[in-house]
Amino acid sequence: LEKATPEACCQRELQSREGMFVDKDACLAGIERFQNRQGCYTVILNSFETYVYLAGALAIGVLAIELFAMIFAMCLFRGIQ
């Protein structure tokens, strides 16, 4: 039996439902170069790994700003007393 490749597994130029197929006929024929072979979990995990350092740097930046604001508020409070 010949394995049929679902149309949803074919690569698109833009990774969305509206994107044009790279080569639909070659994909449906079973050529792996034109098929998406990764599962959803792997793709989501890879996208998180891409932005994890950016999120960490942003969190450290916000933490530093909050710390300086707290020190400034303490200095103002001591100046009033």
N, C-alpha and C positions, 0 to 999 in steps of 0.2 A: 504494500500500500504506500502511496505517495503522501508524504506529510504536507498538508496545506498550511501556508503561513498566513496568519490573520493580518488583515490590512492595518490593524492598530500597531503591529510590530514594525512597520516600515518607517524608515527614517524620513524626517521632514526637514526642510531648510530652516524653518523656525520651529522650535520644539513646542508646538501648540497644535490644536485640532485644525486651525485654519491654515497652517503652513503648507506649502506645496511639497509634494513628495520628491525626494531626491531622484529615485528611479523606481517607480512602483512596480513595473513589470519584472525588473531584475529581483526586486525584493520578494515578490510573490513566487518567483521561480526558485527561490531558496538560496540566493547568493547572500552570504552573511555580511558582506561589506555594506549592504544597503538595509540591514536590519538592526533594530535596537535589541541588544542581547542582555542588557542589565535590567534587573528587577527594580521595582519602585523603592524598596528599602535601601538598596545600594546607592541609587541616585540621590535620595534624600540625605543619606549619611555623608556622601561626598560633598553635597552642597553645604551641609553644616560644618564639615571640616574646613571648607574654604573660608567661612566667615567667623570661625571660632576665635581667631587671633584678633580680628577687628573688634568683635564684641568684648573681648577681654581688655583691649587697649581703651575702648570707650568707657568701660566700667571703671578702670583705674583712673582715667581722666576725670570722670564725674566724682569719684571718691576724693581725689586731690582738691578739686574745687570746693567740695563740701567741707573738707578739713580746713582749708584756708578761710572759708566763710565763718566757720565756728571760732577759729582763733581770732579773727577780726572782731567778731561779736563779743568775745570775752575781753578783748582790749578796750573796746568801746564801753563795756559795762564797768570795767575798772576805772576808766577815765571819768565816768559820771560820779562814782562814789567818792 
